Amino acid sequence: MSTLLDHVIDRAQALKLPISVQFDLTYRCNERCVHCYLDHDDHGELSTHEVEDVLDQLAAAGTLFLIFSGGELLLRTDFFELLEYARALRFDVKLKTNALLIREAEATRIRDLGVRQVQVSIYSHRAEIHDAITKVPGSLESLESPPSVSSRRRAFAC
């Protein structure tokens, strides 16, 4: 049985529409993961206006699903402005983040803006393994330590 989404995807492919886009907002990151494809050098970033222009073009082209990623997208001082803009264009937004910068206020704002999903990179339940991969001592503990986990859970709960 074909679903509505299957129909939309088939139609988008037939019309060569970019139904889903991953948009890396920055090269900057507060971790240095051993497997990362980014070199973390400053290659510059698109300005807020330039990102908004790309989002306008994607919306006009028929894109439905938008994944914001990076580097670490929350390092952009205009991140929430861009997220609000994307949601105003009615994109179904997902985020990829290491979550080191998400506390209760950020989690609440992400939830209130209607982000569908937040994908957090956790490489092991053992701190020595996770931290060895991220090359940031204490990075797993910072995700687990109160108030961050409990406040994020409360903020993201619907």
Backbone as CSV, one residue per row, in Angstrom:
resi,resn,N_x,N_y,N_z,CA_x,CA_y,CA_z,C_x,C_y,C_z
1,MET,0.836,-1.171,0.000,0.000,0.000,0.000,0.889,1.245,0.000
2,SER,0.600,2.146,-0.879,1.372,3.377,-0.997,0.855,4.420,-0.016
3,THR,1.778,5.099,0.652,1.388,6.155,1.579,1.425,7.500,0.859
4,LEU,0.853,8.484,1.503,0.886,9.837,0.946,2.335,10.291,0.766
5,LEU,3.193,10.001,1.748,4.594,10.399,1.636,5.266,9.704,0.454
6,ASP,4.957,8.432,0.229,5.509,7.735,-0.942,5.110,8.454,-2.224
7,HIS,3.859,8.871,-2.293,3.366,9.600,-3.465,4.119,10.926,-3.636
8,VAL,4.291,11.646,-2.542,4.994,12.936,-2.588,6.437,12.733,-3.054
9,ILE,7.096,11.726,-2.504,8.486,11.445,-2.886,8.571,11.067,-4.366
10,ASP,7.672,10.202,-4.819,7.671,9.810,-6.236,7.463,11.022,-7.136
11,ARG,6.530,11.874,-6.760,6.234,13.075,-7.559,7.438,14.019,-7.563
12,ALA,8.069,14.199,-6.398,9.241,15.075,-6.296,10.382,14.547,-7.156
13,GLN,10.581,13.238,-7.152,11.641,12.657,-7.974,11.346,12.842,-9.461
14,ALA,10.095,12.658,-9.836,9.719,12.822,-11.239,9.932,14.262,-11.707
15,LEU,9.684,15.205,-10.809,9.836,16.619,-11.155,11.232,17.158,-10.835
16,LYS,12.101,16.271,-10.299,13.468,16.640,-9.919,13.491,17.777,-8.898
17,LEU,12.617,17.643,-7.881,12.546,18.623,-6.799,13.379,18.148,-5.610
18,PRO,14.077,19.057,-4.956,14.865,18.687,-3.763,13.949,18.581,-2.540
19,ILE,13.339,17.424,-2.352,12.348,17.273,-1.286,12.962,17.391,0.109
20,SER,14.214,16.976,0.244,14.892,17.018,1.537,16.306,17.542,1.350
21,VAL,16.720,18.451,2.244,18.041,19.065,2.130,18.712,19.097,3.498
22,GLN,19.979,18.705,3.538,20.799,18.929,4.729,21.630,20.167,4.471
23,PHE,21.526,21.132,5.370,22.186,22.423,5.221,23.197,22.555,6.360
24,ASP,24.488,22.475,6.035,25.541,22.657,7.027,25.784,24.155,7.185
25,LEU,25.426,24.670,8.346,25.456,26.115,8.581,26.836,26.671,8.921
26,THR,27.760,25.809,9.340,29.078,26.282,9.768,30.088,25.142,9.730
27,TYR,31.358,25.524,9.602,32.457,24.571,9.777,32.870,24.500,11.242
28,ARG,32.546,25.542,11.996,33.001,25.623,13.387,32.373,24.531,14.242
29,CYS,33.155,24.025,15.189,32.644,23.012,16.109,33.409,23.106,17.420
30,ASN,32.726,22.778,18.499,33.351,22.781,19.816,33.842,21.389,20.209
31,GLU,33.845,20.466,19.273,34.474,19.163,19.454,35.427,18.944,18.280
32,ARG,36.260,17.928,18.383,37.217,17.606,17.317,37.188,16.106,17.058
33,CYS,36.033,15.594,16.690,35.831,14.156,16.550,36.814,13.544,15.551
34,VAL,37.345,12.394,15.939,38.377,11.738,15.134,37.872,11.341,13.748
35,HIS,36.589,11.111,13.603,36.026,10.654,12.335,35.471,11.790,11.477
36,CYS,35.524,13.016,11.963,34.850,14.132,11.294,35.513,14.473,9.958
37,TYR,34.679,14.791,8.989,35.164,15.172,7.655,35.555,16.639,7.572
38,LEU,35.204,17.448,8.567,35.540,18.868,8.552,36.973,19.083,9.007
39,ASP,37.629,20.053,8.403,38.990,20.366,8.840,39.003,21.460,9.905
40,HIS,37.861,22.082,10.153,37.667,23.093,11.189,38.409,24.398,10.940
41,ASP,39.050,24.531,9.788,39.643,25.818,9.444,38.514,26.802,9.154
42,ASP,38.797,28.066,9.313,37.794,29.086,9.068,37.694,29.338,7.570
43,HIS,36.678,28.759,6.966,36.430,28.955,5.543,35.369,30.035,5.328
44,GLY,35.001,30.702,6.410,33.932,31.679,6.340,32.586,30.991,6.377
45,GLU,31.557,31.781,6.550,30.196,31.263,6.591,29.307,32.188,5.775
46,LEU,28.208,31.654,5.339,27.212,32.500,4.716,26.660,33.446,5.780
47,SER,26.339,34.653,5.375,25.723,35.603,6.294,24.287,35.171,6.574
48,THR,23.680,35.786,7.554,22.281,35.503,7.861,21.426,35.714,6.614
49,HIS,21.636,36.838,5.950,20.858,37.148,4.746,21.089,36.107,3.650
50,GLU,22.326,35.675,3.478,22.623,34.679,2.452,21.946,33.350,2.754
51,VAL,21.964,32.936,4.024,21.277,31.694,4.405,19.777,31.838,4.150
52,GLU,19.203,32.967,4.536,17.775,33.196,4.307,17.444,33.149,2.817
53,ASP,18.336,33.677,1.982,18.131,33.635,0.534,18.118,32.186,0.030
54,VAL,19.047,31.368,0.525,19.070,29.954,0.141,17.781,29.270,0.608
55,LEU,17.343,29.567,1.818,16.103,28.967,2.325,14.907,29.379,1.463
56,ASP,14.875,30.641,1.050,13.809,31.096,0.150,13.823,30.293,-1.154
57,GLN,15.021,30.076,-1.691,15.147,29.321,-2.940,14.696,27.871,-2.756
58,LEU,15.072,27.275,-1.629,14.659,25.897,-1.359,13.143,25.796,-1.219
59,ALA,12.548,26.748,-0.512,11.093,26.756,-0.356,10.415,26.903,-1.721
60,ALA,10.932,27.800,-2.548,10.366,28.012,-3.880,10.515,26.775,-4.764
61,ALA,11.577,26.000,-4.532,11.818,24.791,-5.317,10.967,23.611,-4.848
62,GLY,10.287,23.770,-3.716,9.411,22.704,-3.229,9.996,21.833,-2.146
63,THR,11.121,22.209,-1.569,11.715,21.429,-0.479,10.771,21.411,0.712
64,LEU,10.589,20.230,1.290,9.715,20.065,2.455,10.505,19.858,3.746
65,PHE,11.555,19.044,3.651,12.302,18.633,4.837,13.671,19.304,4.850
66,LEU,14.023,19.886,6.000,15.280,20.609,6.134,16.005,20.117,7.374
67,ILE,17.255,19.723,7.187,18.102,19.306,8.302,19.193,20.352,8.453
68,PHE,19.236,20.990,9.623,20.319,21.921,9.937,21.414,21.145,10.649
69,SER,22.645,21.301,10.159,23.794,20.616,10.738,24.990,21.532,10.618
70,GLY,26.178,20.983,10.812,27.397,21.756,10.690,28.576,20.807,10.669
71,GLY,29.525,21.356,11.200,30.017,21.764,12.457,28.893,21.749,13.503
72,GLU,29.089,22.580,14.498,28.077,22.699,15.555,27.234,23.934,15.284
73,LEU,26.009,23.694,14.828,25.144,24.775,14.374,24.811,25.792,15.458
74,LEU,24.808,25.392,16.716,24.496,26.337,17.782,25.635,27.313,18.073
75,LEU,26.772,27.158,17.420,27.839,28.149,17.541,27.528,29.416,16.746
76,ARG,26.594,29.331,15.836,26.182,30.530,15.092,25.326,31.397,15.999
77,THR,25.689,32.654,16.125,24.919,33.565,16.985,23.531,33.830,16.411
78,ASP,23.355,33.598,15.126,22.052,33.807,14.489,21.272,32.508,14.311
79,PHE,21.687,31.452,15.002,21.039,30.151,14.807,19.525,30.216,15.005
80,PHE,19.081,30.796,16.096,17.641,30.815,16.359,16.902,31.710,15.368
81,GLU,17.541,32.752,14.912,16.942,33.595,13.873,16.734,32.776,12.590
82,LEU,17.735,31.973,12.236,17.634,31.133,11.044,16.588,30.035,11.229
83,LEU,16.538,29.468,12.413,15.541,28.438,12.695,14.127,29.018,12.603
84,GLU,13.922,30.186,13.178,12.620,30.841,13.097,12.248,31.121,11.634
85,TYR,13.214,31.556,10.862,12.972,31.854,9.445,12.570,30.583,8.696
86,ALA,13.296,29.498,8.952,12.990,28.228,8.287,11.594,27.737,8.660
87,ARG,11.234,27.855,9.919,9.897,27.417,10.344,8.814,28.322,9.758
88,ALA,9.093,29.624,9.612,8.122,30.531,8.994,7.880,30.155,7.533
89,LEU,8.895,29.556,6.896,8.742,29.065,5.525,8.081,27.686,5.494
90,ARG,7.755,27.172,6.667,7.012,25.916,6.846,7.830,24.667,6.527
91,PHE,9.150,24.749,6.644,9.977,23.558,6.523,9.741,22.655,7.728
92,ASP,9.787,21.358,7.494,9.813,20.362,8.559,11.287,20.249,8.944
93,VAL,11.657,20.765,10.126,13.070,20.920,10.487,13.526,19.854,11.476
94,LYS,14.725,19.328,11.192,15.446,18.446,12.103,16.811,19.088,12.350
95,LEU,17.385,18.808,13.517,18.693,19.353,13.875,19.664,18.220,14.158
96,LYS,20.917,18.400,13.746,22.011,17.502,14.123,22.980,18.329,14.952
97,THR,23.247,17.886,16.172,24.039,18.672,17.112,24.777,17.758,18.079
98,ASN,25.818,18.300,18.707,26.439,17.553,19.806,25.773,17.919,21.126
99,ALA,24.892,18.896,21.116,24.047,19.310,22.253,24.807,19.918,23.424
100,LEU,26.089,20.175,23.263,26.840,20.753,24.374,26.342,22.148,24.737
101,LEU,25.731,22.833,23.800,25.262,24.203,24.038,23.760,24.281,24.301
102,ILE,23.109,23.124,24.382,21.663,23.125,24.627,21.400,22.946,26.116
103,ARG,20.810,23.953,26.695,20.340,23.900,28.079,18.829,24.086,28.049
104,GLU,18.224,24.283,29.180,16.770,24.334,29.243,16.180,25.419,28.333
105,ALA,16.747,26.613,28.361,16.199,27.711,27.549,16.278,27.391,26.057
106,GLU,17.401,26.843,25.617,17.562,26.510,24.202,16.634,25.363,23.812
107,ALA,16.546,24.358,24.683,15.668,23.211,24.405,14.211,23.656,24.308
108,THR,13.807,24.520,25.205,12.434,25.027,25.174,12.163,25.791,23.891
109,ARG,13.100,26.617,23.496,12.915,27.401,22.272,12.865,26.501,21.046
110,ILE,13.716,25.490,20.989,13.709,24.534,19.886,12.356,23.822,19.833
111,ARG,11.883,23.378,20.982,10.573,22.717,21.038,9.467,23.662,20.596
112,ASP,9.477,24.877,21.125,8.414,25.842,20.815,8.398,26.240,19.345
113,LEU,9.537,26.149,18.676,9.593,26.462,17.251,9.144,25.284,16.378
114,GLY,8.828,24.168,17.010,8.261,23.050,16.271,9.253,22.193,15.527
115,VAL,10.482,22.119,16.026,11.473,21.236,15.415,11.011,19.794,15.603
116,ARG,11.022,19.040,14.510,10.523,17.665,14.570,11.454,16.727,15.338
117,GLN,12.770,16.910,15.163,13.703,15.953,15.749,15.035,16.628,16.019
118,VAL,15.667,16.230,17.105,17.026,16.668,17.415,17.875,15.405,17.527
119,GLN,18.848,15.295,16.637,19.758,14.149,16.656,21.021,14.568,17.374
120,VAL,21.332,13.875,18.473,22.498,14.202,19.289,23.563,13.130,19.088
121,SER,24.779,13.559,18.875,25.897,12.640,18.677,26.453,12.185,20.014
122,ILE,26.215,10.911,20.339,26.781,10.278,21.529,27.437,8.991,21.041
123,TYR,28.719,8.853,21.308,29.484,7.776,20.707,29.681,6.565,21.615
124,SER,29.416,6.710,22.891,29.509,5.597,23.818,28.876,6.011,25.135
125,HIS,28.419,5.026,25.889,27.937,5.302,27.238,29.108,5.414,28.218
126,ARG,30.289,5.075,27.741,31.485,5.165,28.581,32.225,6.456,28.244
127,ALA,32.408,7.285,29.246,33.004,8.608,29.049,34.379,8.526,28.379
128,GLU,35.190,7.562,28.781,36.535,7.502,28.217,36.511,7.230,26.714
129,ILE,35.525,6.506,26.242,35.410,6.238,24.804,34.817,7.453,24.089
130,HIS,33.687,7.952,24.595,33.048,9.119,23.976,34.027,10.291,23.909
131,ASP,34.671,10.592,25.025,35.586,11.728,25.090,36.815,11.529,24.207
132,ALA,37.265,10.287,24.063,38.397,10.011,23.178,38.008,10.272,21.714
133,ILE,36.775,9.992,21.371,36.314,10.225,20.005,36.133,11.718,19.747
134,THR,35.542,12.437,20.704,35.289,13.875,20.514,36.531,14.719,20.753
135,LYS,37.520,14.147,21.420,38.746,14.843,21.821,38.460,16.022,22.749
136,VAL,37.339,15.936,23.484,36.970,16.961,24.460,36.732,16.269,25.802
137,PRO,37.695,16.367,26.722,37.506,15.747,28.024,36.248,16.289,28.708
138,GLY,35.442,15.373,29.234,34.227,15.765,29.946,33.024,16.005,29.055
139,SER,33.151,15.754,27.742,32.029,16.054,26.841,30.811,15.170,27.110
140,LEU,31.020,13.889,27.409,29.870,13.047,27.727,29.263,13.456,29.060
141,GLU,30.104,13.718,30.045,29.598,14.121,31.360,28.777,15.400,31.272
142,SER,29.185,16.314,30.409,28.433,17.569,30.285,27.042,17.323,29.713
143,LEU,26.883,16.253,28.940,25.557,15.902,28.427,24.710,15.198,29.478
144,GLU,25.363,14.503,30.386,24.652,13.720,31.389,24.380,14.464,32.680
145,SER,25.156,15.500,32.942,25.089,16.122,34.257,23.876,17.034,34.417
146,PRO,23.258,16.964,35.586,22.169,17.904,35.869,22.736,19.313,35.910
147,PRO,22.012,20.324,35.539,20.601,20.247,35.159,20.368,19.974,33.684
148,SER,21.432,19.761,32.913,21.245,19.726,31.467,20.303,18.623,31.003
149,VAL,20.505,17.381,31.465,19.675,16.292,30.974,18.239,16.438,31.438
150,SER,18.042,16.632,32.731,16.672,16.721,33.228,15.947,17.942,32.653
151,SER,16.636,19.055,32.533,15.973,20.249,32.000,15.692,20.090,30.506
152,ARG,16.603,19.441,29.784,16.357,19.223,28.348,15.201,18.277,28.161
153,ARG,15.122,17.228,28.988,14.004,16.296,28.860,12.692,17.018,29.115
154,ARG,12.632,17.846,30.150,11.413,18.597,30.437,11.086,19.551,29.298
155,ALA,12.080,20.211,28.783,11.851,21.205,27.734,11.391,20.553,26.439
156,PHE,11.958,19.386,26.094,11.584,18.750,24.846,10.290,17.954,24.952
157,ALA,9.857,17.641,26.165,8.620,16.850,26.338,7.425,17.647,25.805
158,CYS,6.595,16.941,25.082,5.417,17.607,24.506,4.215,17.461,25.420
